[in-house]
């Protein structure tokens, strides 16, 4: 009985470590995606600048 309890405790510890590592990897991936440079240019106030060529043609 003691061996079975010890085995269950070890298995629980292993599963806990695996889950913790998966969660840490997911958080790291999310952080990396959130802090990646933007694909488009962004002005300091947070808005994206207008495209001069296509917007100028539409406004005429």
Buried (B, 14 or more C-beta within 10 A) or exposed (E): EEEEEEEEEEEEEEEEEEEEEEEEEEEEEEEEEEEEEEEEEEEEEEEEEEEEEEEEEEEE
